[in-house]
Amino acid sequence: MGPQVALLVGALAGCLLPARGCLMCDQRVVEALDSLDKEYLPTHMAPERHKEVMETIRHTVRNFWDLPYSEDTFMGVIDEATMETSVLGFLRSVRLTTNSGIADDTFVKEFSWMLTLEKAAFQRNVARFQREAFCPNKCGTMLQPLIWCSNCKKELHVCRKPYDCGVRHVNVHEKEDMILDCELNWHKLSEGLTNYSFYRVWGSNSETLVYEGKQPTLTKLLVSPEDAGTYRCELGTVRSGPATIIHFQVTVLPQRIIAKTMPMSSTFATRAKAEEEIGVDLSPTQEPSECSKPESVQRGRLIGLLIWCFLLLIIGFVTGVLFFRYGMMVDSINSWFGTDKAAAAQD
Amino acid sequence: MERWWQLLLGLWTVAPIWAGDKLLNVCMNTKHHKQKPGPEDKLYEECIPWKDNACCTASTSWEAHLDVSLLYNFSLIHCGLMMPGCEKHFNQAVCFYECSPNLGPWIQKMDLSGPGERILDVPLCQEDCEEWWEDCRTSYTCKSNWHSDWDWSRGKNRCPRRAVCHPFPHYFPTPADLCEKIWNNSFKASPERRNSGLCLQKWFEPAQDNPNVAVAHHFASTAPPWEISYTLLAFTLFLSFLS
């Protein structure tokens, strides 16, 4: 009777006391505390205080998760990433304290202070997780793997948000490609997802399956007006309900026509486009000459050359004539002077 | 004169069976229930077993699964997130309550003036209460009676000031406590086991037929419809005085 009662009490007590506490779920933390107990304290603490100090430390770490419940700060769960950050920070702090080699009262004071800071850091990490990473889906159902601090179990939590993920309006021109994208940013974070299915919706109650598979997008090449209408995509789960349902309202716009005017301008357009695609960086000065490369340029140059030659010829001719004339003029002037002198000399 | 006696006697025997039929395949009169039970092809998850004949709509079945149920603004996460195994039982219980067309014999009027109705002492099979209790051992709550004394100041229920969160067994030491005190004795922990025909299951495999139909039948026919009985008795006595 006696031992059975004791066992029962012990079992009940086990149920009542906060069993593990978040950080203690990690084996590395347990080992660090064991090493503190078995290796550090025997050499840095009086034997009569050893046990009590160790129990206080264990109790404090176990109570890290003793935080008020609120959807903004803590709901008794964390994810793997938050656990990792918190554990590494804690281990680093423990190492720093033990590396300093302090003992007795100094140790107790420093270690208590370190634990206070670590608990505050843990609280901050958890609040950040709760605000930003907990059930990040804004619609649909997400299966998120979480760790429960109470018993260290890692299980899938079902994040249920408003059922429908809405309607997307898609406009696509005729003869172009239509792409319907069903992927939301949390799909990669969720577990338990199966296939994407795209359905073409006719009227109020009938649908035909268009695609089912792992690809989150449905592509239709060279759309025609018959492709306009309502489409529905669904991401399945290993459970019974879907993870996401999105409707697409597709409108097919008239075909885009590229304007065709003069040949020059069209070549200009194709060339400019070709340059864009290749990524050639043209300086503005080069462009006009680049633009007018063909025969017209050469012809212009030829004509210019001819004109210059002609001009040069004319100038040469005129100069020659002038010289000749000049010569004659000089002779005539000389002869006139000469006769003058002769006349003067005769007098 | 003998004719009258025979007629009344006949009525007396027929009346219970006739009244009993009114308790079968009915829906409660509440905000979320349908008027009459019927097939539903788009029920969500734990409500799927009732697809052939249900008192709940597809959207009600979806809302039954939310952490803070839109049906009653009641928060199951008042002491942090529940373990998925425990949450499943609550979803099943809400589906049972919203969708089952076999609760007729236990429907009571909320108050004599208004139209609202509730269920009282629906006998749940022993396995149902036990599995529910077992799977919720590692989840937390802060009250042993969920009917009243919540802090509703912020729209949904929160633990009252001095109520500390402890694992379920602390506030519900036995499976019977859990079944009965969760919803103010809507459920009763029956000592009967499944397939005995004397207790209802809060959930069953979607592939099997609803085992609660036969159970409701049994309870409906044995239930004494006291209004009719007493009326007939009074009438009989009155006639006997006359003759």
Contacts between the chains, C-beta under 8 A, distances in Angstrom:
chain1	res1	chain2	res2	distance
A	12	B	169	7.7
A	15	B	137	7.2
A	15	B	167	5.2
A	15	B	169	5.6
A	15	B	170	7.0
A	16	B	166	6.2
A	16	B	167	7.1
A	16	B	170	6.0
A	69	B	77	7.8
A	69	B	78	7.3
A	69	B	79	5.9
A	69	B	80	5.0
A	69	B	159	7.9
A	69	B	165	6.9
A	71	B	77	7.8
A	74	B	80	7.5
A	75	B	77	6.5
A	75	B	80	4.9
A	75	B	81	4.8
A	76	B	79	7.5
A	76	B	80	2.8
A	76	B	81	5.4
A	76	B	140	7.2
A	77	B	80	7.2
A	77	B	81	5.1
A	146	B	81	7.5
A	148	B	81	7.3
A	148	B	83	6.4
A	148	B	138	7.6
A	150	B	80	7.7
A	150	B	138	6.4
A	150	B	140	6.8
A	150	B	167	7.6
A	151	B	83	8.0
A	151	B	138	5.0
A	153	B	83	7.1
A	153	B	138	7.4
A	155	B	83	6.7
A	155	B	84	5.2
A	155	B	85	8.0
A	156	B	84	6.4
A	157	B	81	6.4
A	157	B	84	6.4
A	158	B	65	7.8
A	158	B	84	6.8
A	158	B	87	7.7
A	160	B	65	6.0
A	160	B	66	5.7
A	160	B	67	7.3
A	163	B	62	5.8
A	239	B	45	6.6
A	240	B	44	7.5
A	240	B	45	5.1
A	240	B	48	6.3
A	241	B	44	5.6
A	241	B	45	5.6
